[in-house]
Amino acid sequence: MIRLSGVSRTFSGRSGTVEALRGIDLDVADGEFVAILGRSGCGKSTLLRIIAGLLPATDGLVSVAGEPVTRARQDIAMLFQRPALLPWRSVLDNVLLPVELFGWRRAKHRARALELLEMAGLGGFEKRLPHELSGGMQQRVSLCRSLVGNPRVLLMDEPFSALDALTRQELSVELQRVHMENRSTIVFVTHSIDEAVLLADRVVVLSPRPGRLRKVVDIDIPRPRTLGRNDHLEEVARCSADLHELLMERERPDAAPESGRASLVEPPRAQAEDLATAGKGQ
């Protein structure tokens, strides 16, 4: 569905040039949920804007469904950190905003909007104004607005970062359910390792600036996933720990991109035995 080939991006300014991304090669399958993880300033949001057609790549090619991305497209929706709801419009009218902007049939999409609001737990709030909703509810409205046109691709730029930890987890569970029912292709930028493991089929780890593809990690854990007590808690914790170790490692300058399951770093045998002994002594 999404193909990136040698994508690079350099910004020029009065103080010189800044290389944000270098040589990104990535394929995202139809219906796949891919999280992009990395330190601040590694180019995650820049990469998302290039896929959306909001920013051109300096080098390389981007295509969605086999068509080159040269500008913003109706089949690609984007969700930002802030809900950006229009304060004078009701919840339903905010969800239907893309319908008006693109000249789609309102009657057809009104039924879709009501269905999405019900799915997001917002049934009965259609006539409320944004200031009457909590931050989490506002972001649910924004998510419904992104999905109302049935986009092929949904790009999400840290959409839960401004919310408290409990609301973030609730919305992560909600997003899993929406994805399982709609099967949109999703690329999700996050700083949160737990969020990436909770949501993604694969996690793409970028190196510090200039952002390069450091490793692609498969998250082979059955859905739905939670961070609470469940049958897969140990697998979630292990994947989170492995990604944390990967992000803490210093990358070799000549390191090539890796791909594999989430079992990234194994301690030496002697160190593992010491850790096991220490664990028994506690």
N, C-alpha and C positions, 0 to 999 in steps of 0.2 A: 504493500500500500504506500509506504513512504520509503524513498531511497535517497540517501545522501552520498555523494561521491566526491571525495577530496574537497570538502567544504572548508573554506578559510574565510576569516573576516578580520580586516585591519581598519582601525579608525585613525584618521589624521586630524591634527589640531595644531594650535599655535606652539605647543610644547613639543611637537614631534608626532610620531606614529605609535599606536598601541596595537599590538597583535593580540586580538581577543581569542580567536580560534585558529587551529592549524590542522588541515588535512583530515577532517572527520569523514569516516566511511561507516555508514550504518544503514541496515535494512530493518524496517518495522512491518510485520505481517498484518494482514487485514484482521481486525478484531483484537489485536494484541494490546496489552497495557504495558508500556515501557516507562520506567522512571529514570530521570537523569539526576545524578547525584554528584556533588563536588563541593569544594570550598568556595567561599564568597569570591567573586571576581574571576571565576574560571570560564565564564562565557555561557553558562546554562541558559539564561534568559535571552541572550543574543542568538543562540542556536534556535530557540523556540520561535523567535521573531522572524528568523530566516525561513523556517519551515512554513510559517503563516503567510509569507509574502509581504510582510511589513518592513523588511530590511533586506537589501540584496547582499548576496555573498560576494566577497572580493574575488574569490576563486572557487571553482567547483560547481557541481550541479545538484539541484534539488527537484525531485518529482514526487507527485502524489497521484496514485492511480494511473501511473504511466504518463502523466502530463506534466511538463515543466512548470514549476512555480515561479512566476515572474511578478505577481502582484497578489493582493488579497483576493480570496475566492469565497464564494458562497458555501462551498462544501467543506470549508475549514473554519471551525469556530474556535475562539480563544477565550479563556477564563483567566482573569487577572487576580492579583492579591486582594484588591478591594472590590466589593460588589458593584460599585458604580451604578446604582439604581437611580432613576429620575425621581426626585422626592415628591413631585406633584402627581405622579401616576400611581395607580393602584398596583398591587402585586400582579394581577392578571395582565394589565396593560404593559407593565414592564417586561413580562415574559413575551408578550406579543410585539415588542418593539422591532425586532428584525423582520417580522412579517410586513410591517409598514414600510421599513426602509427598503426592502427588496421588492415590494409590490406583489407579495404573495396573496392568495385568497384567504381572507381573515376567517371566514366561517370554517373552512377545513382545518386551519391551524389553531383555532380557538379550542376545538375538541382535543387536539394534541396537547395544548397548553394545560388544560384542565386535568388531563390524564397524568402529565408530568408532575403537576403540583400535588396531586393525590399520591403519586408514587413517592414524592419527597416528603410526605407527611405534612403538607401545607393545605390540605383540603379544608375548606371553610375560611381560609384567609385571603381569598381572591380579591376582596374589595378593600383590604387593609392597605394603608400607606406604609412606605418603608420605615418611617420613624416609629411605627407601632410594633416593629419586629426586632428580635434580638439579632446580634451579629451573625450567629450561626444560621438563623432563618433567612436573613438577607442573602447570605452566600448560597443557600439552597435555591432561592429565587433566581440568582445569577446563573446557577447551574442549569436550571430549567430553561432559562432564556437561551443559553448556549445550545441546548438540545432540541429546541422547538422546531428547527428546520431539518432535523435528522441529518446532521453533518456526517460526512465520511470520517473526518478526523476531528478530534477534540484535543486542543492544546491547553494545558493548565500550568500557569506560572505561579507556583507557591500559593494556591488559592486559600489555604487554611492557615497561613503563617501569622495572621493578625488575631487569631482566635485563641482562647484558652485551651489548655491541654485536653480537658475532658470533651469540649465541643469539637476539637480537631479529631479526636478518636471516633466520636459519634458520626461525624461527617465522612470520615474515611470508611467506616462500615457502610454508610449510606451510599457512598460512591461505588463501592464494590457491588452492591445490589443493583444500582442503576446500570453499571457496566455489564453485569451478567445478563440483564434483561434486554439491553439495547445493542450490545456488542459493537459499540463504536471503537475505532482505533484511537487510543489515548496515549499522548506523550505528556508526562507529568514531571515538572521540575520541582525539586524539593531540597532543603538542607537536612531534612530529618531522615536518619537511617531507618528508624522504626516505621515511619510512614512509607518509605520505599518498599520495605519488606512486606508490609501489610497489604499493599495495593498491587504491586507489579508482578508481571510474568517474568520480566528481565529488568535488571538494574544496570544502567550504563554509567560507569564511573569516569569522570573527566579529571585530568591532571590539573594542577594549578596553572595559571595563565602563562603562556597561551594554552587554552583548553585543547587537549588532545584526548583521544579515546584511550583511556588507561586500561580498562577491563570491562567486559560484559558478563554479568553474573546471572545465571538462571535461578529463579526462585520457584522451586518445584514443591510447593506446599498446597494442599487442597484448599479450596474456598468453600464458604467464607472464612476469613481469617480474623482473629482478634488478638489483642495483647493481653487479654485476661486469661483465666484458667480455661484451657481447652485441650483436646487431644494432641494438638500440634504446637503447644507452647515451647517445647524444647527445640523444635526445628526453627521456629521464629526467632528464638533467642540466639541460636547458633548462627543463623544467617546475619542477624544484626551485629553480633560480635565479630564475625569474619569481615563484614564490610567496614566496621570501625577500624580494625587492624589494617585493612587495605588503605583507608584514607590517612591513617597515621604514618604509613610507610613513606620514606623518601624515594621518589622515583629516580631510577637511573637515567641519565641523559639520553642513552641510546636504547631505552626500553621500548619494545614493540608492544602493540595492543595484545591483550590476552582475552580469551573467552573460555567460560567454563561454569561449573556449578559453584555454589556458595561454600566451598571448602578451600579457602585461599591460602591460609598460613598455618603450618604445622610446626610446633615447637620442637627443638631437638629432643632426642629420646631422654637424655639425662635431665633436661629441664622438665619434660613431661612427668618423669618419675618423681622429681622434687615436688612438683605441684600436687601430684596424687598423694604423696606422703604428707604434705602440709595439710591437704584437705582432710585426711583421716585423723590428723592430730587435733582438729578443731572440734 
